[in-house]
């Protein structure tokens, strides 16, 4: 399971944390970096080794 926590109080610098049971633990501070972490978190959810099952997949 992957979690994304975003904190963006009015008038303050936003922060975000992306964590996953696979060991992923990333943080971001600032608008641009938080937006980049959101995109990266979404990509991780599809590529996480805990979510991708190798059984039954055809060899490339």
PDBQT receptor file of N, H, CA, C and O in Angstrom, charges set to zero:
ATOM      1  N   UNK A   1       0.825  -1.171   0.000  1.00  0.00    +0.000 N 
ATOM      2  CA  UNK A   1       0.000   0.000   0.000  1.00  0.00    +0.000 C 
ATOM      3  C   UNK A   1       0.877   1.245   0.000  1.00  0.00    +0.000 C 
ATOM      4  O   UNK A   1       1.878   1.312   0.714  1.00  0.00    +0.000 OA
ATOM      5  N   UNK A   2       0.503   2.202  -0.787  1.00  0.00    +0.000 N 
ATOM      6  H   UNK A   2      -0.310   2.148  -1.367  1.00  0.00    +0.000 HD
ATOM      7  CA  UNK A   2       1.249   3.461  -0.881  1.00  0.00    +0.000 C 
ATOM      8  C   UNK A   2       0.399   4.596  -0.323  1.00  0.00    +0.000 C 
ATOM      9  O   UNK A   2      -0.811   4.646  -0.544  1.00  0.00    +0.000 OA
ATOM     10  N   UNK A   3       1.047   5.508   0.407  1.00  0.00    +0.000 N 
ATOM     11  H   UNK A   3       2.030   5.467   0.587  1.00  0.00    +0.000 HD
ATOM     12  CA  UNK A   3       0.363   6.650   1.005  1.00  0.00    +0.000 C 
ATOM     13  C   UNK A   3       0.996   7.942   0.523  1.00  0.00    +0.000 C 
ATOM     14  O   UNK A   3       2.215   8.033   0.380  1.00  0.00    +0.000 OA
ATOM     15  N   UNK A   4       0.176   8.923   0.278  1.00  0.00    +0.000 N 
ATOM     16  H   UNK A   4      -0.814   8.850   0.394  1.00  0.00    +0.000 HD
ATOM     17  CA  UNK A   4       0.639  10.257  -0.095  1.00  0.00    +0.000 C 
ATOM     18  C   UNK A   4      -0.012  11.238   0.865  1.00  0.00    +0.000 C 
ATOM     19  O   UNK A   4      -1.238  11.325   0.934  1.00  0.00    +0.000 OA
ATOM     20  N   UNK A   5       0.808  11.978   1.608  1.00  0.00    +0.000 N 
ATOM     21  H   UNK A   5       1.803  11.907   1.552  1.00  0.00    +0.000 HD
ATOM     22  CA  UNK A   5       0.308  12.959   2.559  1.00  0.00    +0.000 C 
ATOM     23  C   UNK A   5       0.761  14.334   2.099  1.00  0.00    +0.000 C 
ATOM     24  O   UNK A   5       1.957  14.580   1.942  1.00  0.00    +0.000 OA
ATOM     25  N   UNK A   6      -0.195  15.230   1.885  1.00  0.00    +0.000 N 
ATOM     26  H   UNK A   6      -1.166  15.030   2.013  1.00  0.00    +0.000 HD
ATOM     27  CA  UNK A   6       0.105  16.586   1.429  1.00  0.00    +0.000 C 
ATOM     28  C   UNK A   6      -0.393  17.572   2.479  1.00  0.00    +0.000 C 
ATOM     29  O   UNK A   6      -1.521  17.466   2.961  1.00  0.00    +0.000 OA
ATOM     30  N   UNK A   7       0.453  18.522   2.822  1.00  0.00    +0.000 N 
ATOM     31  H   UNK A   7       1.369  18.608   2.431  1.00  0.00    +0.000 HD
ATOM     32  CA  UNK A   7       0.092  19.566   3.764  1.00  0.00    +0.000 C 
ATOM     33  C   UNK A   7       0.329  20.910   3.079  1.00  0.00    +0.000 C 
ATOM     34  O   UNK A   7       1.461  21.251   2.736  1.00  0.00    +0.000 OA
ATOM     35  N   UNK A   8      -0.746  21.666   2.885  1.00  0.00    +0.000 N 
ATOM     36  H   UNK A   8      -1.665  21.389   3.164  1.00  0.00    +0.000 HD
ATOM     37  CA  UNK A   8      -0.638  22.942   2.181  1.00  0.00    +0.000 C 
ATOM     38  C   UNK A   8      -1.468  24.008   2.896  1.00  0.00    +0.000 C 
ATOM     39  O   UNK A   8      -2.511  24.423   2.390  1.00  0.00    +0.000 OA
ATOM     40  N   UNK A   9      -1.010  24.452   4.067  1.00  0.00    +0.000 N 
ATOM     41  H   UNK A   9      -0.163  24.115   4.478  1.00  0.00    +0.000 HD
ATOM     42  CA  UNK A   9      -1.751  25.488   4.790  1.00  0.00    +0.000 C 
ATOM     43  C   UNK A   9      -1.747  26.811   4.023  1.00  0.00    +0.000 C 
ATOM     44  O   UNK A   9      -0.786  27.130   3.323  1.00  0.00    +0.000 OA
ATOM     45  N   UNK A  10      -2.799  27.551   4.159  1.00  0.00    +0.000 N 
ATOM     46  H   UNK A  10      -3.579  27.292   4.728  1.00  0.00    +0.000 HD
ATOM     47  CA  UNK A  10      -2.904  28.835   3.466  1.00  0.00    +0.000 C 
ATOM     48  C   UNK A  10      -1.762  29.756   3.889  1.00  0.00    +0.000 C 
ATOM     49  O   UNK A  10      -1.543  29.993   5.077  1.00  0.00    +0.000 OA
ATOM     50  N   UNK A  11      -1.044  30.267   2.901  1.00  0.00    +0.000 N 
ATOM     51  H   UNK A  11      -1.221  30.075   1.936  1.00  0.00    +0.000 HD
ATOM     52  CA  UNK A  11       0.044  31.202   3.146  1.00  0.00    +0.000 C 
ATOM     53  C   UNK A  11       1.362  30.564   3.550  1.00  0.00    +0.000 C 
ATOM     54  O   UNK A  11       2.327  31.276   3.829  1.00  0.00    +0.000 OA
ATOM     55  N   UNK A  12       1.425  29.227   3.587  1.00  0.00    +0.000 N 
ATOM     56  H   UNK A  12       0.642  28.649   3.360  1.00  0.00    +0.000 HD
ATOM     57  CA  UNK A  12       2.659  28.544   3.982  1.00  0.00    +0.000 C 
ATOM     58  C   UNK A  12       3.188  27.689   2.831  1.00  0.00    +0.000 C 
ATOM     59  O   UNK A  12       2.478  27.439   1.857  1.00  0.00    +0.000 OA
ATOM     60  N   UNK A  13       4.409  27.255   2.948  1.00  0.00    +0.000 N 
ATOM     61  H   UNK A  13       4.986  27.458   3.739  1.00  0.00    +0.000 HD
ATOM     62  CA  UNK A  13       5.030  26.408   1.935  1.00  0.00    +0.000 C 
ATOM     63  C   UNK A  13       4.442  24.997   2.028  1.00  0.00    +0.000 C 
ATOM     64  O   UNK A  13       4.429  24.407   3.109  1.00  0.00    +0.000 OA
ATOM     65  N   UNK A  14       3.953  24.448   0.903  1.00  0.00    +0.000 N 
ATOM     66  H   UNK A  14       3.963  24.927   0.025  1.00  0.00    +0.000 HD
ATOM     67  CA  UNK A  14       3.393  23.100   0.938  1.00  0.00    +0.000 C 
ATOM     68  C   UNK A  14       4.487  22.039   1.095  1.00  0.00    +0.000 C 
ATOM     69  O   UNK A  14       5.622  22.222   0.654  1.00  0.00    +0.000 OA
ATOM     70  N   UNK A  15       4.117  20.934   1.731  1.00  0.00    +0.000 N 
ATOM     71  H   UNK A  15       3.196  20.785   2.090  1.00  0.00    +0.000 HD
ATOM     72  CA  UNK A  15       5.006  19.791   1.882  1.00  0.00    +0.000 C 
ATOM     73  C   UNK A  15       4.233  18.531   1.527  1.00  0.00    +0.000 C 
ATOM     74  O   UNK A  15       3.004  18.508   1.585  1.00  0.00    +0.000 OA
ATOM     75  N   UNK A  16       4.964  17.480   1.157  1.00  0.00    +0.000 N 
ATOM     76  H   UNK A  16       5.963  17.498   1.110  1.00  0.00    +0.000 HD
ATOM     77  CA  UNK A  16       4.325  16.205   0.841  1.00  0.00    +0.000 C 
ATOM     78  C   UNK A  16       5.273  15.064   1.197  1.00  0.00    +0.000 C 
ATOM     79  O   UNK A  16       6.495  15.205   1.147  1.00  0.00    +0.000 OA
ATOM     80  N   UNK A  17       4.676  13.937   1.556  1.00  0.00    +0.000 N 
ATOM     81  H   UNK A  17       3.684  13.823   1.597  1.00  0.00    +0.000 HD
ATOM     82  CA  UNK A  17       5.428  12.724   1.853  1.00  0.00    +0.000 C 
ATOM     83  C   UNK A  17       4.776  11.570   1.104  1.00  0.00    +0.000 C 
ATOM     84  O   UNK A  17       3.556  11.410   1.125  1.00  0.00    +0.000 OA
ATOM     85  N   UNK A  18       5.605  10.769   0.444  1.00  0.00    +0.000 N 
ATOM     86  H   UNK A  18       6.597  10.899   0.427  1.00  0.00    +0.000 HD
ATOM     87  CA  UNK A  18       5.143   9.584  -0.262  1.00  0.00    +0.000 C 
ATOM     88  C   UNK A  18       5.817   8.381   0.378  1.00  0.00    +0.000 C 
ATOM     89  O   UNK A  18       7.043   8.271   0.381  1.00  0.00    +0.000 OA
ATOM     90  N   UNK A  19       4.998   7.475   0.924  1.00  0.00    +0.000 N 
ATOM     91  H   UNK A  19       4.002   7.564   0.922  1.00  0.00    +0.000 HD
ATOM     92  CA  UNK A  19       5.528   6.279   1.578  1.00  0.00    +0.000 C 
ATOM     93  C   UNK A  19       4.826   5.044   1.034  1.00  0.00    +0.000 C 
ATOM     94  O   UNK A  19       3.681   5.101   0.587  1.00  0.00    +0.000 OA
ATOM     95  N   UNK A  20       5.540   3.933   1.082  1.00  0.00    +0.000 N 
ATOM     96  H   UNK A  20       6.471   3.886   1.445  1.00  0.00    +0.000 HD
ATOM     97  CA  UNK A  20       4.980   2.676   0.607  1.00  0.00    +0.000 C 
ATOM     98  C   UNK A  20       5.520   1.541   1.467  1.00  0.00    +0.000 C 
ATOM     99  O   UNK A  20       6.606   1.648   2.036  1.00  0.00    +0.000 OA
ATOM    100  N   UNK A  21       4.767   0.465   1.559  1.00  0.00    +0.000 N 
ATOM    101  H   UNK A  21       3.884   0.378   1.097  1.00  0.00    +0.000 HD
ATOM    102  CA  UNK A  21       5.194  -0.701   2.317  1.00  0.00    +0.000 C 
ATOM    103  C   UNK A  21       6.443  -1.350   1.741  1.00  0.00    +0.000 C 
ATOM    104  O   UNK A  21       7.110  -2.120   2.433  1.00  0.00    +0.000 OA
ATOM    105  N   UNK A  22       6.773  -1.052   0.482  1.00  0.00    +0.000 N 
ATOM    106  H   UNK A  22       6.231  -0.427  -0.080  1.00  0.00    +0.000 HD
ATOM    107  CA  UNK A  22       7.964  -1.635  -0.138  1.00  0.00    +0.000 C 
ATOM    108  C   UNK A  22       9.249  -0.964   0.351  1.00  0.00    +0.000 C 
ATOM    109  O   UNK A  22      10.344  -1.419   0.020  1.00  0.00    +0.000 OA
ATOM    110  N   UNK A  23       9.128   0.114   1.134  1.00  0.00    +0.000 N 
ATOM    111  H   UNK A  23       8.238   0.484   1.402  1.00  0.00    +0.000 HD
ATOM    112  CA  UNK A  23      10.292   0.806   1.653  1.00  0.00    +0.000 C 
ATOM    113  C   UNK A  23      10.472   2.213   1.105  1.00  0.00    +0.000 C 
ATOM    114  O   UNK A  23      11.351   2.943   1.562  1.00  0.00    +0.000 OA
ATOM    115  N   UNK A  24       9.671   2.597   0.154  1.00  0.00    +0.000 N 
ATOM    116  H   UNK A  24       8.957   2.003  -0.217  1.00  0.00    +0.000 HD
ATOM    117  CA  UNK A  24       9.745   3.940  -0.419  1.00  0.00    +0.000 C 
ATOM    118  C   UNK A  24       9.393   4.973   0.648  1.00  0.00    +0.000 C 
ATOM    119  O   UNK A  24       8.415   4.806   1.377  1.00  0.00    +0.000 OA
ATOM    120  N   UNK A  25      10.186   6.038   0.741  1.00  0.00    +0.000 N 
ATOM    121  H   UNK A  25      10.981   6.173   0.149  1.00  0.00    +0.000 HD
ATOM    122  CA  UNK A  25       9.944   7.110   1.700  1.00  0.00    +0.000 C 
ATOM    123  C   UNK A  25      10.565   8.382   1.133  1.00  0.00    +0.000 C 
ATOM    124  O   UNK A  25      11.764   8.614   1.284  1.00  0.00    +0.000 OA
ATOM    125  N   UNK A  26       9.743   9.204   0.480  1.00  0.00    +0.000 N 
ATOM    126  H   UNK A  26       8.769   9.015   0.358  1.00  0.00    +0.000 HD
ATOM    127  CA  UNK A  26      10.228  10.429  -0.154  1.00  0.00    +0.000 C 
ATOM    128  C   UNK A  26       9.447  11.624   0.350  1.00  0.00    +0.000 C 
ATOM    129  O   UNK A  26       8.267  11.517   0.683  1.00  0.00    +0.000 OA
ATOM    130  N   UNK A  27      10.124  12.776   0.402  1.00  0.00    +0.000 N 
ATOM    131  H   UNK A  27      11.083  12.863   0.131  1.00  0.00    +0.000 HD
ATOM    132  CA  UNK A  27       9.474  14.007   0.825  1.00  0.00    +0.000 C 
ATOM    133  C   UNK A  27       9.759  15.116  -0.175  1.00  0.00    +0.000 C 
ATOM    134  O   UNK A  27      10.722  15.052  -0.939  1.00  0.00    +0.000 OA
ATOM    135  N   UNK A  28       8.907  16.129  -0.157  1.00  0.00    +0.000 N 
ATOM    136  H   UNK A  28       8.125  16.181   0.464  1.00  0.00    +0.000 HD
ATOM    137  CA  UNK A  28       9.083  17.291  -1.027  1.00  0.00    +0.000 C 
ATOM    138  C   UNK A  28       8.628  18.540  -0.297  1.00  0.00    +0.000 C 
ATOM    139  O   UNK A  28       7.677  18.506   0.485  1.00  0.00    +0.000 OA
ATOM    140  N   UNK A  29       9.317  19.643  -0.559  1.00  0.00    +0.000 N 
ATOM    141  H   UNK A  29      10.089  19.671  -1.194  1.00  0.00    +0.000 HD
ATOM    142  CA  UNK A  29       8.973  20.937   0.024  1.00  0.00    +0.000 C 
ATOM    143  C   UNK A  29       8.925  21.960  -1.106  1.00  0.00    +0.000 C 
ATOM    144  O   UNK A  29       9.868  22.066  -1.890  1.00  0.00    +0.000 OA
ATOM    145  N   UNK A  30       7.838  22.708  -1.190  1.00  0.00    +0.000 N 
ATOM    146  H   UNK A  30       7.072  22.622  -0.553  1.00  0.00    +0.000 HD
ATOM    147  CA  UNK A  30       7.675  23.722  -2.228  1.00  0.00    +0.000 C 
ATOM    148  C   UNK A  30       6.701  23.270  -3.299  1.00  0.00    +0.000 C 
ATOM    149  O   UNK A  30       6.523  22.074  -3.528  1.00  0.00    +0.000 OA
ATOM    150  N   UNK A  31       6.075  24.231  -3.951  1.00  0.00    +0.000 N 
ATOM    151  H   UNK A  31       6.219  25.203  -3.765  1.00  0.00    +0.000 HD
ATOM    152  CA  UNK A  31       5.033  23.943  -4.939  1.00  0.00    +0.000 C 
ATOM    153  C   UNK A  31       5.498  23.009  -6.047  1.00  0.00    +0.000 C 
ATOM    154  O   UNK A  31       4.869  21.978  -6.286  1.00  0.00    +0.000 OA
ATOM    155  N   UNK A  32       6.579  23.350  -6.723  1.00  0.00    +0.000 N 
ATOM    156  H   UNK A  32       7.089  24.188  -6.529  1.00  0.00    +0.000 HD
ATOM    157  CA  UNK A  32       7.044  22.543  -7.857  1.00  0.00    +0.000 C 
ATOM    158  C   UNK A  32       7.446  21.142  -7.429  1.00  0.00    +0.000 C 
ATOM    159  O   UNK A  32       7.134  20.168  -8.115  1.00  0.00    +0.000 OA
ATOM    160  N   UNK A  33       8.134  21.032  -6.306  1.00  0.00    +0.000 N 
ATOM    161  H   UNK A  33       8.388  21.823  -5.749  1.00  0.00    +0.000 HD
ATOM    162  CA  UNK A  33       8.594  19.719  -5.846  1.00  0.00    +0.000 C 
ATOM    163  C   UNK A  33       7.435  18.856  -5.361  1.00  0.00    +0.000 C 
ATOM    164  O   UNK A  33       7.445  17.641  -5.562  1.00  0.00    +0.000 OA
ATOM    165  N   UNK A  34       6.444  19.462  -4.730  1.00  0.00    +0.000 N 
ATOM    166  H   UNK A  34       6.436  20.449  -4.567  1.00  0.00    +0.000 HD
ATOM    167  CA  UNK A  34       5.276  18.699  -4.298  1.00  0.00    +0.000 C 
ATOM    168  C   UNK A  34       4.512  18.178  -5.513  1.00  0.00    +0.000 C 
ATOM    169  O   UNK A  34       4.091  17.021  -5.529  1.00  0.00    +0.000 OA
ATOM    170  N   UNK A  35       4.329  19.012  -6.521  1.00  0.00    +0.000 N 
ATOM    171  H   UNK A  35       4.671  19.952  -6.508  1.00  0.00    +0.000 HD
ATOM    172  CA  UNK A  35       3.648  18.563  -7.737  1.00  0.00    +0.000 C 
ATOM    173  C   UNK A  35       4.416  17.427  -8.410  1.00  0.00    +0.000 C 
ATOM    174  O   UNK A  35       3.811  16.476  -8.905  1.00  0.00    +0.000 OA
ATOM    175  N   UNK A  36       5.752  17.523  -8.430  1.00  0.00    +0.000 N 
ATOM    176  H   UNK A  36       6.243  18.295  -8.028  1.00  0.00    +0.000 HD
ATOM    177  CA  UNK A  36       6.570  16.460  -9.012  1.00  0.00    +0.000 C 
ATOM    178  C   UNK A  36       6.444  15.169  -8.194  1.00  0.00    +0.000 C 
ATOM    179  O   UNK A  36       6.407  14.078  -8.762  1.00  0.00    +0.000 OA
ATOM    180  N   UNK A  37       6.378  15.288  -6.871  1.00  0.00    +0.000 N 
ATOM    181  H   UNK A  37       6.409  16.175  -6.409  1.00  0.00    +0.000 HD
ATOM    182  CA  UNK A  37       6.234  14.103  -6.027  1.00  0.00    +0.000 C 
ATOM    183  C   UNK A  37       4.876  13.443  -6.231  1.00  0.00    +0.000 C 
ATOM    184  O   UNK A  37       4.777  12.217  -6.200  1.00  0.00    +0.000 OA
ATOM    185  N   UNK A  38       3.846  14.225  -6.436  1.00  0.00    +0.000 N 
ATOM    186  H   UNK A  38       3.926  15.221  -6.462  1.00  0.00    +0.000 HD
ATOM    187  CA  UNK A  38       2.521  13.664  -6.710  1.00  0.00    +0.000 C 
ATOM    188  C   UNK A  38       2.570  12.815  -7.979  1.00  0.00    +0.000 C 
ATOM    189  O   UNK A  38       2.059  11.695  -8.000  1.00  0.00    +0.000 OA
ATOM    190  N   UNK A  39       3.181  13.345  -9.027  1.00  0.00    +0.000 N 
ATOM    191  H   UNK A  39       3.597  14.254  -9.010  1.00  0.00    +0.000 HD
ATOM    192  CA  UNK A  39       3.317  12.603 -10.287  1.00  0.00    +0.000 C 
ATOM    193  C   UNK A  39       4.145  11.345 -10.083  1.00  0.00    +0.000 C 
ATOM    194  O   UNK A  39       3.791  10.278 -10.585  1.00  0.00    +0.000 OA
ATOM    195  N   UNK A  40       5.252  11.464  -9.346  1.00  0.00    +0.000 N 
ATOM    196  H   UNK A  40       5.539  12.331  -8.938  1.00  0.00    +0.000 HD
ATOM    197  CA  UNK A  40       6.117  10.320  -9.076  1.00  0.00    +0.000 C 
ATOM    198  C   UNK A  40       5.386   9.266  -8.235  1.00  0.00    +0.000 C 
ATOM    199  O   UNK A  40       5.555   8.068  -8.461  1.00  0.00    +0.000 OA
ATOM    200  N   UNK A  41       4.587   9.702  -7.281  1.00  0.00    +0.000 N 
ATOM    201  H   UNK A  41       4.450  10.676  -7.097  1.00  0.00    +0.000 HD
ATOM    202  CA  UNK A  41       3.822   8.778  -6.437  1.00  0.00    +0.000 C 
ATOM    203  C   UNK A  41       2.828   7.983  -7.282  1.00  0.00    +0.000 C 
ATOM    204  O   UNK A  41       2.685   6.774  -7.104  1.00  0.00    +0.000 OA
ATOM    205  N   UNK A  42       2.148   8.659  -8.194  1.00  0.00    +0.000 N 
ATOM    206  H   UNK A  42       2.264   9.642  -8.339  1.00  0.00    +0.000 HD
ATOM    207  CA  UNK A  42       1.195   7.974  -9.073  1.00  0.00    +0.000 C 
ATOM    208  C   UNK A  42       1.897   6.927  -9.930  1.00  0.00    +0.000 C 
ATOM    209  O   UNK A  42       1.367   5.835 -10.137  1.00  0.00    +0.000 OA
ATOM    210  N   UNK A  43       3.085   7.256 -10.428  1.00  0.00    +0.000 N 
ATOM    211  H   UNK A  43       3.515   8.143 -10.260  1.00  0.00    +0.000 HD
ATOM    212  CA  UNK A  43       3.854   6.305 -11.235  1.00  0.00    +0.000 C 
ATOM    213  C   UNK A  43       4.301   5.123 -10.381  1.00  0.00    +0.000 C 
ATOM    214  O   UNK A  43       4.292   3.982 -10.841  1.00  0.00    +0.000 OA
ATOM    215  N   UNK A  44       4.689   5.396  -9.149  1.00  0.00    +0.000 N 
ATOM    216  H   UNK A  44       4.697   6.324  -8.776  1.00  0.00    +0.000 HD
ATOM    217  CA  UNK A  44       5.132   4.315  -8.265  1.00  0.00    +0.000 C 
ATOM    218  C   UNK A  44       4.005   3.330  -7.982  1.00  0.00    +0.000 C 
ATOM    219  O   UNK A  44       4.240   2.126  -7.886  1.00  0.00    +0.000 OA
ATOM    220  N   UNK A  45       2.804   3.827  -7.850  1.00  0.00    +0.000 N 
ATOM    221  H   UNK A  45       2.613   4.806  -7.928  1.00  0.00    +0.000 HD
ATOM    222  CA  UNK A  45       1.675   2.935  -7.567  1.00  0.00    +0.000 C 
ATOM    223  C   UNK A  45       1.496   1.878  -8.641  1.00  0.00    +0.000 C 
ATOM    224  O   UNK A  45       1.044   0.773  -8.341  1.00  0.00    +0.000 OA
ATOM    225  N   UNK A  46       1.836   2.184  -9.877  1.00  0.00    +0.000 N 
ATOM    226  H   UNK A  46       2.204   3.082 -10.121  1.00  0.00    +0.000 HD
ATOM    227  CA  UNK A  46       1.709   1.188 -10.943  1.00  0.00    +0.000 C 
ATOM    228  C   UNK A  46       2.962   0.332 -11.081  1.00  0.00    +0.000 C 
ATOM    229  O   UNK A  46       2.896  -0.762 -11.642  1.00  0.00    +0.000 OA
ATOM    230  N   UNK A  47       4.111   0.810 -10.577  1.00  0.00    +0.000 N 
ATOM    231  H   UNK A  47       4.164   1.698 -10.121  1.00  0.00    +0.000 HD
ATOM    232  CA  UNK A  47       5.367   0.080 -10.734  1.00  0.00    +0.000 C 
ATOM    233  C   UNK A  47       5.856  -0.583  -9.453  1.00  0.00    +0.000 C 
ATOM    234  O   UNK A  47       6.880  -1.266  -9.480  1.00  0.00    +0.000 OA
ATOM    235  N   UNK A  48       5.178  -0.409  -8.358  1.00  0.00    +0.000 N 
ATOM    236  H   UNK A  48       4.347   0.146  -8.335  1.00  0.00    +0.000 HD
ATOM    237  CA  UNK A  48       5.619  -0.947  -7.061  1.00  0.00    +0.000 C 
ATOM    238  C   UNK A  48       5.768  -2.460  -7.133  1.00  0.00    +0.000 C 
ATOM    239  O   UNK A  48       4.880  -3.148  -7.637  1.00  0.00    +0.000 OA
ATOM    240  N   UNK A  49       6.888  -2.984  -6.631  1.00  0.00    +0.000 N 
ATOM    241  H   UNK A  49       7.609  -2.425  -6.222  1.00  0.00    +0.000 HD
ATOM    242  CA  UNK A  49       7.085  -4.435  -6.666  1.00  0.00    +0.000 C 
ATOM    243  C   UNK A  49       6.050  -5.200  -5.830  1.00  0.00    +0.000 C 
ATOM    244  O   UNK A  49       5.827  -6.386  -6.075  1.00  0.00    +0.000 OA
ATOM    245  N   UNK A  50       5.428  -4.558  -4.869  1.00  0.00    +0.000 N 
ATOM    246  H   UNK A  50       5.610  -3.595  -4.671  1.00  0.00    +0.000 HD
ATOM    247  CA  UNK A  50       4.400  -5.223  -4.082  1.00  0.00    +0.000 C 
ATOM    248  C   UNK A  50       3.064  -5.292  -4.821  1.00  0.00    +0.000 C 
ATOM    249  O   UNK A  50       2.209  -6.109  -4.479  1.00  0.00    +0.000 OA
ATOM    250  N   UNK A  51       2.885  -4.453  -5.813  1.00  0.00    +0.000 N 
ATOM    251  H   UNK A  51       3.579  -3.789  -6.090  1.00  0.00    +0.000 HD
ATOM    252  CA  UNK A  51       1.623  -4.439  -6.568  1.00  0.00    +0.000 C 
ATOM    253  C   UNK A  51       1.719  -5.161  -7.892  1.00  0.00    +0.000 C 
ATOM    254  O   UNK A  51       0.697  -5.583  -8.432  1.00  0.00    +0.000 OA
ATOM    255  N   UNK A  52       2.922  -5.317  -8.434  1.00  0.00    +0.000 N 
ATOM    256  H   UNK A  52       3.752  -4.974  -7.994  1.00  0.00    +0.000 HD
ATOM    257  CA  UNK A  52       3.087  -5.981  -9.724  1.00  0.00    +0.000 C 
ATOM    258  C   UNK A  52       3.361  -7.462  -9.463  1.00  0.00    +0.000 C 
ATOM    259  O   UNK A  52       4.251  -7.812  -8.688  1.00  0.00    +0.000 OA
ATOM    260  N   UNK A  53       2.609  -8.300 -10.101  1.00  0.00    +0.000 N 
ATOM    261  H   UNK A  53       1.886  -8.016 -10.731  1.00  0.00    +0.000 HD
ATOM    262  CA  UNK A  53       2.761  -9.739  -9.940  1.00  0.00    +0.000 C 
ATOM    263  C   UNK A  53       3.428 -10.308 -11.178  1.00  0.00    +0.000 C 
ATOM    264  O   UNK A  53       2.959 -10.096 -12.296  1.00  0.00    +0.000 OA
ATOM    265  N   UNK A  54       4.513 -11.026 -10.982  1.00  0.00    +0.000 N 
ATOM    266  H   UNK A  54       4.894 -11.198 -10.074  1.00  0.00    +0.000 HD
ATOM    267  CA  UNK A  54       5.251 -11.588 -12.100  1.00  0.00    +0.000 C 
ATOM    268  C   UNK A  54       4.641 -12.904 -12.574  1.00  0.00    +0.000 C 
ATOM    269  O   UNK A  54       4.889 -13.308 -13.710  1.00  0.00    +0.000 OA
ATOM    270  N   UNK A  55       3.860 -13.580 -11.753  1.00  0.00    +0.000 N 
ATOM    271  H   UNK A  55       3.659 -13.253 -10.830  1.00  0.00    +0.000 HD
ATOM    272  CA  UNK A  55       3.272 -14.850 -12.139  1.00  0.00    +0.000 C 
ATOM    273  C   UNK A  55       2.291 -14.654 -13.280  1.00  0.00    +0.000 C 
ATOM    274  O   UNK A  55       1.469 -13.738 -13.260  1.00  0.00    +0.000 OA
ATOM    275  N   UNK A  56       2.385 -15.506 -14.254  1.00  0.00    +0.000 N 
ATOM    276  H   UNK A  56       3.053 -16.250 -14.271  1.00  0.00    +0.000 HD
ATOM    277  CA  UNK A  56       1.452 -15.459 -15.359  1.00  0.00    +0.000 C 
ATOM    278  C   UNK A  56       1.779 -14.455 -16.440  1.00  0.00    +0.000 C 
ATOM    279  O   UNK A  56       1.053 -14.362 -17.429  1.00  0.00    +0.000 OA
ATOM    280  N   UNK A  57       2.860 -13.697 -16.277  1.00  0.00    +0.000 N 
ATOM    281  H   UNK A  57       3.450 -13.774 -15.473  1.00  0.00    +0.000 HD
ATOM    282  CA  UNK A  57       3.227 -12.725 -17.297  1.00  0.00    +0.000 C 
ATOM    283  C   UNK A  57       4.092 -13.405 -18.339  1.00  0.00    +0.000 C 
ATOM    284  O   UNK A  57       4.954 -14.217 -18.003  1.00  0.00    +0.000 OA
ATOM    285  N   UNK A  58       3.868 -13.079 -19.590  1.00  0.00    +0.000 N 
ATOM    286  H   UNK A  58       3.168 -12.419 -19.862  1.00  0.00    +0.000 HD
ATOM    287  CA  UNK A  58       4.671 -13.635 -20.679  1.00  0.00    +0.000 C 
ATOM    288  C   UNK A  58       6.042 -12.995 -20.682  1.00  0.00    +0.000 C 
ATOM    289  O   UNK A  58       6.180 -11.801 -20.416  1.00  0.00    +0.000 OA
ATOM    290  N   UNK A  59       7.053 -13.787 -20.983  1.00  0.00    +0.000 N 
ATOM    291  H   UNK A  59       6.941 -14.757 -21.199  1.00  0.00    +0.000 HD
ATOM    292  CA  UNK A  59       8.421 -13.273 -21.047  1.00  0.00    +0.000 C 
ATOM    293  C   UNK A  59       8.548 -12.372 -22.257  1.00  0.00    +0.000 C 
ATOM    294  O   UNK A  59       7.975 -12.645 -23.311  1.00  0.00    +0.000 OA
ATOM    295  N   UNK A  60       9.293 -11.312 -22.101  1.00  0.00    +0.000 N 
ATOM    296  H   UNK A  60       9.759 -11.090 -21.244  1.00  0.00    +0.000 HD
ATOM    297  CA  UNK A  60       9.473 -10.347 -23.196  1.00  0.00    +0.000 C 
ATOM    298  C   UNK A  60      10.494 -10.841 -24.180  1.00  0.00    +0.000 C 
ATOM    299  O   UNK A  60      10.777 -10.163 -25.168  1.00  0.00    +0.000 OA
TER     300      UNK A  60
